Amino acid sequence: MSEATSRLKQLFRFDSAECPPHLEACYRSLDWELYWEALRGFERALQACPEDAAAWYGQGVAQYHLKRYEEAIASFDNALVLNPQDDRSWYGRGDALANLERHEAALQSFEKVLELQPDHSPAWTFRGVVLIHLGQYKAALESCQKALALAPEDKEAELFRGVALHYLGQYEAAYECYQRVNQEAPSPRRKFLQQVQANFQRWFKRP
């Protein structure tokens, strides 16, 4: 078994004994970021077996990465009809809804993830993000702090913790969050984070 296939099995939790070879290849295409190829493969799989929840989920992931968010939501919904306890599909649904700025619906999806998997740190982080968009800054802060309790090295949780602190008027604490992220972030993200830092510095200069 290849390392990529082994990693996929852990990530997507499919069993090769139950997974047709073409579906396994679709998931491998997702892992390699070949989203159009993955989408075509999942579409073929669903033509052959429309009751395959794993194929609906995989199709939703491919559509999400292609920024076809409405279609992704429909695919995740179909996966959830077949498997309502699939936290992956609830999370993907929430992420797609958030990208469409449908924050109330996204919040409901992330909370369903946490009902099924209370230790799902990314769901705590992005629950915090949608709460920021909804103006619920204290709840957002608590959500990001929960994510950090589960995954202390999560830079996104730390960054959005800083955003929540800023909106709560705790500017120095917010700036400290940003500094921690900036010091440890991989170089491809530093340009973005430096812009965030510049914004923080302008805020501090205000009377």
Secondary structure, 3 states (H helix, E strand, C coil): CCHHHHHHHHHHCCCCCCCCHHHHHHHHHHHCCCHHHHHHHHHHHHHHCCCCHHHHHHHHHHHHHCCCHHHHHHHHHHHHHHCCCCHHHHHHHHHHHHHCCCHHHHHHHHHHHHHHCCCCHHHHHHHHHHHHHCCCHHHHHHHHHHHHHHCCCCHHHHHHHHHHHHHCCCHHHHHHHHHHHHHHCCHHHHHHHHHHHHHHHHHHCCC
